[in-house]
Amino acid sequence: MDHNSELSKDERNWGMYVHLAAFAGYLTAALGFIIGPLLLWLLKKDEYAYVDYHGKEALNFQISFFIYGLVAGALMIILIGFALLPIVVILHLIFMIIGTIRASEGNYYRFPLTIRFIK
């Protein structure tokens, strides 16, 4: 959905920041993927419905891919995880970039392969 004309620059930026905050996970411990978006979502969700939407999307996506990464890591015991883990990491990075771009454009992006924990 494109609602670019209805959103302020501030709303689009905060929506984008929620997704960008997840990149902290690549620089910190694995939970950084979840903590960054969670903090920004909690800070701005009541101020902007757009940020509330993207915060929930980012958190659901990050939690889902954290689980997928854990499962792929555990499956390394039977070797299939060595093939799955790089795929999970590559998809994670690609989808995070797409989500960031879509949010900055003013679009309500819905991540694929995501379990909806937060509704």
TIVO-2410 file (N, C-alpha, C; in nm, 3 decimals):
# residues 119
REC num residu      c1      c2      c3 atome chaine
REC   1      M   0.083  -0.118   0.000     N      A
REC   1      M   0.000   0.000   0.000    CA      A
REC   1      M   0.088   0.124   0.000     C      A
REC   2      D   0.054   0.218  -0.078     N      A
REC   2      D   0.130   0.342  -0.084    CA      A
REC   2      D   0.046   0.455  -0.028     C      A
REC   3      H   0.096   0.516   0.077     N      A
REC   3      H   0.027   0.628   0.139    CA      A
REC   3      H   0.122   0.746   0.153     C      A
REC   4      N   0.218   0.753   0.064     N      A
REC   4      N   0.325   0.851   0.072    CA      A
REC   4      N   0.275   0.993   0.088     C      A
REC   5      S   0.170   1.031   0.016     N      A
REC   5      S   0.122   1.169   0.020    CA      A
REC   5      S   0.056   1.204   0.153     C      A
REC   6      E   0.007   1.104   0.226     N      A
REC   6      E  -0.061   1.128   0.352    CA      A
REC   6      E   0.034   1.137   0.471     C      A
REC   7      L   0.158   1.096   0.453     N      A
REC   7      L   0.253   1.087   0.564    CA      A
REC   7      L   0.350   1.203   0.565     C      A
REC   8      S   0.382   1.248   0.685     N      A
REC   8      S   0.483   1.353   0.697    CA      A
REC   8      S   0.622   1.291   0.679     C      A
REC   9      K   0.718   1.376   0.652     N      A
REC   9      K   0.857   1.330   0.639    CA      A
REC   9      K   0.903   1.267   0.770     C      A
REC  10      D   0.859   1.324   0.880     N      A
REC  10      D   0.894   1.272   1.012    CA      A
REC  10      D   0.843   1.129   1.030     C      A
REC  11      E   0.718   1.105   0.991     N      A
REC  11      E   0.661   0.970   1.002    CA      A
REC  11      E   0.738   0.870   0.918     C      A
REC  12      R   0.767   0.907   0.793     N      A
REC  12      R   0.843   0.818   0.705    CA      A
REC  12      R   0.981   0.791   0.763     C      A
REC  13      N   1.046   0.895   0.815     N      A
REC  13      N   1.180   0.877   0.872    CA      A
REC  13      N   1.178   0.784   0.992     C      A
REC  14      W   1.084   0.804   1.084     N      A
REC  14      W   1.077   0.718   1.201    CA      A
REC  14      W   1.042   0.575   1.162     C      A
REC  15      G   0.957   0.558   1.062     N      A
REC  15      G   0.929   0.423   1.011    CA      A
REC  15      G   1.054   0.357   0.957     C      A
REC  16      M   1.135   0.435   0.888     N      A
REC  16      M   1.262   0.384   0.835    CA      A
REC  16      M   1.360   0.354   0.949     C      A
REC  17      Y   1.365   0.441   1.050     N      A
REC  17      Y   1.459   0.422   1.161    CA      A
REC  17      Y   1.431   0.292   1.237     C      A
REC  18      V   1.304   0.256   1.247     N      A
REC  18      V   1.269   0.132   1.315    CA      A
REC  18      V   1.338   0.014   1.246     C      A
REC  19      H   1.337   0.015   1.114     N      A
REC  19      H   1.402  -0.093   1.038    CA      A
REC  19      H   1.554  -0.081   1.046     C      A
REC  20      L   1.604   0.040   1.036     N      A
REC  20      L   1.750   0.060   1.043    CA      A
REC  20      L   1.806   0.018   1.178     C      A
REC  21      A   1.729   0.036   1.283     N      A
REC  21      A   1.775   0.000   1.417    CA      A
REC  21      A   1.809  -0.149   1.427     C      A
REC  22      A   1.744  -0.231   1.346     N      A
REC  22      A   1.771  -0.374   1.349    CA      A
REC  22      A   1.912  -0.406   1.301     C      A
REC  23      F   1.970  -0.320   1.221     N      A
REC  23      F   2.106  -0.344   1.174    CA      A
REC  23      F   2.206  -0.344   1.290     C      A
REC  24      A   2.166  -0.290   1.405     N      A
REC  24      A   2.252  -0.293   1.524    CA      A
REC  24      A   2.286  -0.437   1.563     C      A
REC  25      G   2.199  -0.529   1.528     N      A
REC  25      G   2.224  -0.670   1.558    CA      A
REC  25      G   2.349  -0.724   1.492     C      A
REC  26      Y   2.387  -0.667   1.378     N      A
REC  26      Y   2.510  -0.710   1.312    CA      A
REC  26      Y   2.634  -0.656   1.383     C      A
REC  27      L   2.616  -0.554   1.465     N      A
REC  27      L   2.728  -0.494   1.537    CA      A
REC  27      L   2.733  -0.536   1.683     C      A
REC  28      T   2.622  -0.589   1.734     N      A
REC  28      T   2.612  -0.626   1.875    CA      A
REC  28      T   2.574  -0.773   1.885     C      A
REC  29      A   2.532  -0.811   2.001     N      A
REC  29      A   2.482  -0.948   2.020    CA      A
REC  29      A   2.356  -0.969   1.937     C      A
REC  30      A   2.321  -1.091   1.914     N      A
REC  30      A   2.208  -1.125   1.828    CA      A
REC  30      A   2.078  -1.058   1.869     C      A
REC  31      L   2.058  -1.034   1.997     N      A
REC  31      L   1.933  -0.971   2.041    CA      A
REC  31      L   1.926  -0.824   2.001     C      A
REC  32      G   2.034  -0.766   1.953     N      A
REC  32      G   2.033  -0.630   1.903    CA      A
REC  32      G   1.937  -0.612   1.787     C      A
REC  33      F   1.913  -0.721   1.714     N      A
REC  33      F   1.817  -0.717   1.604    CA      A
REC  33      F   1.677  -0.686   1.655     C      A
REC  34      I   1.648  -0.729   1.776     N      A
REC  34      I   1.515  -0.710   1.834    CA      A
REC  34      I   1.510  -0.585   1.922     C      A
REC  35      I   1.614  -0.561   1.999     N      A
REC  35      I   1.614  -0.450   2.095    CA      A
REC  35      I   1.606  -0.314   2.026     C      A
REC  36      G   1.680  -0.294   1.918     N      A
REC  36      G   1.678  -0.166   1.847    CA      A
REC  36      G   1.539  -0.127   1.798     C      A
REC  37      P   1.475  -0.214   1.718     N      A
REC  37      P   1.339  -0.182   1.673    CA      A
REC  37      P   1.239  -0.170   1.789     C      A
REC  38      L   1.256  -0.254   1.891     N      A
REC  38      L   1.165  -0.250   2.005    CA      A
REC  38      L   1.170  -0.114   2.075     C      A
REC  39      L   1.289  -0.064   2.099     N      A
REC  39      L   1.303   0.065   2.167    CA      A
REC  39      L   1.241   0.179   2.087     C      A
REC  40      L   1.269   0.184   1.957     N      A
REC  40      L   1.213   0.291   1.874    CA      A
REC  40      L   1.061   0.278   1.861     C      A
REC  41      W   1.013   0.155   1.849     N      A
REC  41      W   0.869   0.133   1.839    CA      A
REC  41      W   0.800   0.180   1.967     C      A
REC  42      L   0.855   0.141   2.082     N      A
REC  42      L   0.795   0.183   2.209    CA      A
REC  42      L   0.799   0.335   2.225     C      A
REC  43      L   0.904   0.398   2.174     N      A
REC  43      L   0.920   0.543   2.185    CA      A
REC  43      L   0.819   0.620   2.100     C      A
REC  44      K   0.787   0.569   1.980     N      A
REC  44      K   0.708   0.647   1.884    CA      A
REC  44      K   0.574   0.586   1.843     C      A
REC  45      K   0.540   0.466   1.891     N      A
REC  45      K   0.417   0.399   1.844    CA      A
REC  45      K   0.289   0.476   1.874     C      A
REC  46      D   0.287   0.548   1.986     N      A
REC  46      D   0.167   0.623   2.021    CA      A
REC  46      D   0.159   0.757   1.947     C      A
REC  47      E   0.272   0.803   1.899     N      A
REC  47      E   0.277   0.931   1.828    CA      A
REC  47      E   0.240   0.916   1.680     C      A
REC  48      Y   0.283   0.805   1.620     N      A
REC  48      Y   0.259   0.785   1.476    CA      A
REC  48      Y   0.206   0.644   1.451     C      A
REC  49      A   0.089   0.634   1.390     N      A
REC  49      A   0.033   0.503   1.354    CA      A
REC  49      A   0.123   0.431   1.254     C      A
REC  50      Y   0.188   0.508   1.167     N      A
REC  50      Y   0.280   0.452   1.067    CA      A
REC  50      Y   0.397   0.382   1.135     C      A
REC  51      V   0.451   0.442   1.238     N      A
REC  51      V   0.562   0.383   1.313    CA      A
REC  51      V   0.513   0.262   1.392     C      A
REC  52      D   0.392   0.268   1.443     N      A
REC  52      D   0.333   0.154   1.512    CA      A
REC  52      D   0.327   0.034   1.418     C      A
REC  53      Y   0.279   0.057   1.296     N      A
REC  53      Y   0.271  -0.050   1.197    CA      A
REC  53      Y   0.410  -0.108   1.167     C      A
REC  54      H   0.504  -0.020   1.132     N      A
REC  54      H   0.637  -0.067   1.095    CA      A
REC  54      H   0.713  -0.127   1.213     C      A
REC  55      G   0.687  -0.077   1.333     N      A
REC  55      G   0.750  -0.135   1.451    CA      A
REC  55      G   0.705  -0.278   1.473     C      A
REC  56      K   0.575  -0.302   1.460     N      A
REC  56      K   0.522  -0.438   1.475    CA      A
REC  56      K   0.577  -0.529   1.365     C      A
REC  57      E   0.579  -0.477   1.243     N      A
REC  57      E   0.633  -0.557   1.132    CA      A
REC  57      E   0.779  -0.592   1.156     C      A
REC  58      A   0.859  -0.491   1.193     N      A
REC  58      A   1.002  -0.514   1.215    CA      A
REC  58      A   1.023  -0.613   1.329     C      A
REC  59      L   0.950  -0.598   1.437     N      A
REC  59      L   0.967  -0.690   1.551    CA      A
REC  59      L   0.925  -0.832   1.515     C      A
REC  60      N   0.811  -0.847   1.450     N      A
REC  60      N   0.768  -0.980   1.408    CA      A
REC  60      N   0.871  -1.044   1.315     C      A
REC  61      F   0.922  -0.966   1.223     N      A
REC  61      F   1.022  -1.017   1.129    CA      A
REC  61      F   1.150  -1.057   1.203     C      A
REC  62      Q   1.199  -0.970   1.291     N      A
REC  62      Q   1.324  -0.998   1.362    CA      A
REC  62      Q   1.310  -1.119   1.454     C      A
REC  63      I   1.199  -1.130   1.524     N      A
REC  63      I   1.177  -1.246   1.611    CA      A
REC  63      I   1.170  -1.374   1.528     C      A
REC  64      S   1.097  -1.368   1.415     N      A
REC  64      S   1.084  -1.485   1.327    CA      A
REC  64      S   1.221  -1.530   1.276     C      A
REC  65      F   1.300  -1.435   1.228     N      A
REC  65      F   1.429  -1.473   1.172    CA      A
REC  65      F   1.530  -1.511   1.280     C      A
REC  66      F   1.512  -1.462   1.401     N      A
REC  66      F   1.595  -1.507   1.513    CA      A
REC  66      F   1.568  -1.655   1.537     C      A
REC  67      I   1.440  -1.693   1.536     N      A
REC  67      I   1.402  -1.833   1.554    CA      A
REC  67      I   1.455  -1.918   1.439     C      A
REC  68      Y   1.441  -1.868   1.315     N      A
REC  68      Y   1.491  -1.944   1.199    CA      A
REC  68      Y   1.642  -1.965   1.210     C      A
REC  69      G   1.713  -1.863   1.257     N      A
REC  69      G   1.857  -1.874   1.275    CA      A
REC  69      G   1.893  -1.977   1.382     C      A
REC  70      L   1.818  -1.977   1.492     N      A
REC  70      L   1.842  -2.077   1.597    CA      A
REC  70      L   1.818  -2.218   1.546     C      A
REC  71      V   1.709  -2.235   1.471     N      A
REC  71      V   1.678  -2.367   1.416    CA      A
REC  71      V   1.786  -2.410   1.316     C      A
REC  72      A   1.827  -2.320   1.228     N      A
REC  72      A   1.932  -2.353   1.131    CA      A
REC  72      A   2.063  -2.386   1.203     C      A
REC  73      G   2.093  -2.311   1.309     N      A
REC  73      G   2.213  -2.339   1.386    CA      A
REC  73      G   2.206  -2.476   1.452     C      A
REC  74      A   2.091  -2.511   1.507     N      A
REC  74      A   2.074  -2.642   1.570    CA      A
REC  74      A   2.084  -2.754   1.466     C      A
REC  75      L   2.037  -2.727   1.345     N      A
REC  75      L   2.041  -2.828   1.239    CA      A
REC  75      L   2.181  -2.852   1.184     C      A
REC  76      M   2.277  -2.773   1.231     N      A
REC  76      M   2.415  -2.798   1.190    CA      A
REC  76      M   2.465  -2.933   1.243     C      A
REC  77      I   2.399  -2.981   1.346     N      A
REC  77      I   2.433  -3.113   1.400    CA      A
REC  77      I   2.414  -3.221   1.294     C      A
REC  78      I   2.311  -3.204   1.212     N      A
REC  78      I   2.288  -3.303   1.105    CA      A
REC  78      I   2.327  -3.246   0.969     C      A
REC  79      L   2.412  -3.146   0.969     N      A
REC  79      L   2.476  -3.087   0.851    CA      A
REC  79      L   2.387  -2.999   0.764     C      A
REC  80      I   2.256  -3.018   0.764     N      A
REC  80      I   2.169  -2.936   0.679    CA      A
REC  80      I   2.174  -2.789   0.719     C      A
REC  81      G   2.202  -2.764   0.846     N      A
REC  81      G   2.212  -2.626   0.894    CA      A
REC  81      G   2.321  -2.547   0.826     C      A
REC  82      F   2.426  -2.614   0.780     N      A
REC  82      F   2.534  -2.543   0.710    CA      A
REC  82      F   2.487  -2.484   0.579     C      A
REC  83      A   2.384  -2.543   0.520     N      A
REC  83      A   2.324  -2.486   0.399    CA      A
REC  83      A   2.215  -2.385   0.434     C      A
REC  84      L   2.139  -2.414   0.540     N      A
REC  84      L   2.026  -2.328   0.576    CA      A
REC  84      L   2.068  -2.195   0.638     C      A
REC  85      L   2.168  -2.195   0.725     N      A
REC  85      L   2.205  -2.073   0.796    CA      A
REC  85      L   2.247  -1.960   0.702     C      A
REC  86      P   2.332  -1.985   0.601     N      A
REC  86      P   2.364  -1.875   0.509    CA      A
REC  86      P   2.241  -1.823   0.434     C      A
REC  87      I   2.148  -1.911   0.402     N      A
REC  87      I   2.026  -1.868   0.333    CA      A
REC  87      I   1.944  -1.778   0.425     C      A
REC  88      V   1.931  -1.816   0.552     N      A
REC  88      V   1.857  -1.735   0.649    CA      A
REC  88      V   1.923  -1.598   0.663     C      A
REC  89      V   2.055  -1.594   0.673     N      A
REC  89      V   2.127  -1.467   0.690    CA      A
REC  89      V   2.110  -1.378   0.567     C      A
REC  90      I   2.122  -1.435   0.449     N      A
REC  90      I   2.109  -1.357   0.325    CA      A
REC  90      I   1.967  -1.302   0.310     C      A
REC  91      L   1.867  -1.386   0.333     N      A
REC  91      L   1.727  -1.340   0.324    CA      A
REC  91      L   1.700  -1.233   0.429     C      A
REC  92      H   1.753  -1.250   0.547     N      A
REC  92      H   1.736  -1.153   0.654    CA      A
REC  92      H   1.787  -1.016   0.611     C      A
REC  93      L   1.905  -1.014   0.558     N      A
REC  93      L   1.966  -0.888   0.514    CA      A
REC  93      L   1.888  -0.825   0.399     C      A
REC  94      I   1.852  -0.904   0.301     N      A
REC  94      I   1.777  -0.853   0.185    CA      A
REC  94      I   1.642  -0.795   0.228     C      A
REC  95      F   1.568  -0.870   0.310     N      A
REC  95      F   1.436  -0.822   0.354    CA      A
REC  95      F   1.446  -0.699   0.442     C      A
REC  96      M   1.552  -0.690   0.525     N      A
REC  96      M   1.569  -0.570   0.608    CA      A
REC  96      M   1.593  -0.447   0.521     C      A
REC  97      I   1.671  -0.462   0.417     N      A
REC  97      I   1.697  -0.350   0.326    CA      A
REC  97      I   1.569  -0.310   0.255     C      A
REC  98      I   1.494  -0.408   0.206     N      A
REC  98      I   1.367  -0.378   0.137    CA      A
REC  98      I   1.271  -0.308   0.232     C      A
REC  99      G   1.258  -0.358   0.355     N      A
REC  99      G   1.168  -0.297   0.453    CA      A
REC  99      G   1.207  -0.153   0.483     C      A
REC 100      T   1.336  -0.127   0.495     N      A
REC 100      T   1.385   0.008   0.522    CA      A
REC 100      T   1.350   0.102   0.407     C      A
REC 101      I   1.373   0.056   0.286     N      A
REC 101      I   1.344   0.138   0.168    CA      A
REC 101      I   1.193   0.165   0.156     C      A
REC 102      R   1.114   0.060   0.173     N      A
REC 102      R   0.968   0.077   0.161    CA      A
REC 102      R   0.915   0.174   0.266     C      A
REC 103      A   0.965   0.165   0.389     N      A
REC 103      A   0.920   0.255   0.495    CA      A
REC 103      A   0.959   0.399   0.463     C      A
REC 104      S   1.079   0.419   0.409     N      A
REC 104      S   1.122   0.556   0.376    CA      A
REC 104      S   1.041   0.614   0.261     C      A
REC 105      E   0.985   0.526   0.177     N      A
REC 105      E   0.902   0.570   0.065    CA      A
REC 105      E   0.758   0.598   0.107     C      A
REC 106      G   0.722   0.560   0.228     N      A
REC 106      G   0.586   0.580   0.276    CA      A
REC 106      G   0.494   0.463   0.250     C      A
REC 107      N   0.551   0.346   0.225     N      A
REC 107      N   0.471   0.227   0.197    CA      A
REC 107      N   0.454   0.141   0.321     C      A
REC 108      Y   0.340   0.076   0.333     N      A
REC 108      Y   0.315  -0.018   0.442    CA      A
REC 108      Y   0.363  -0.155   0.396     C      A
REC 109      Y   0.489  -0.183   0.420     N      A
REC 109      Y   0.551  -0.308   0.375    CA      A
REC 109      Y   0.523  -0.421   0.472     C      A
REC 110      R   0.489  -0.537   0.419     N      A
REC 110      R   0.464  -0.656   0.500    CA      A
REC 110      R   0.572  -0.760   0.465     C      A
REC 111      F   0.654  -0.795   0.564     N      A
REC 111      F   0.764  -0.888   0.542    CA      A
REC 111      F   0.712  -1.028   0.509     C      A
REC 112      P   0.777  -1.093   0.413     N      A
REC 112      P   0.743  -1.234   0.386    CA      A
REC 112      P   0.807  -1.324   0.492     C      A
REC 113      L   0.759  -1.446   0.503     N      A
REC 113      L   0.815  -1.548   0.593    CA      A
REC 113      L   0.812  -1.506   0.740     C      A
REC 114      T   0.715  -1.426   0.777     N      A
REC 114      T   0.711  -1.370   0.911    CA      A
REC 114      T   0.594  -1.427   0.990     C      A
REC 115      I   0.623  -1.468   1.113     N      A
REC 115      I   0.520  -1.512   1.206    CA      A
REC 115      I   0.469  -1.387   1.277     C      A
REC 116      R   0.340  -1.369   1.283     N      A
REC 116      R   0.280  -1.249   1.344    CA      A
REC 116      R   0.260  -1.269   1.494     C      A
REC 117      F   0.364  -1.243   1.570     N      A
REC 117      F   0.358  -1.255   1.716    CA      A
REC 117      F   0.285  -1.135   1.776     C      A
REC 118      I   0.315  -1.015   1.725     N      A
REC 118      I   0.257  -0.890   1.775    CA      A
REC 118      I   0.156  -0.844   1.672     C      A
REC 119      K   0.033  -0.824   1.715     N      A
REC 119      K  -0.072  -0.788   1.620    CA      A
REC 119      K  -0.116  -0.645   1.638     C      A
***
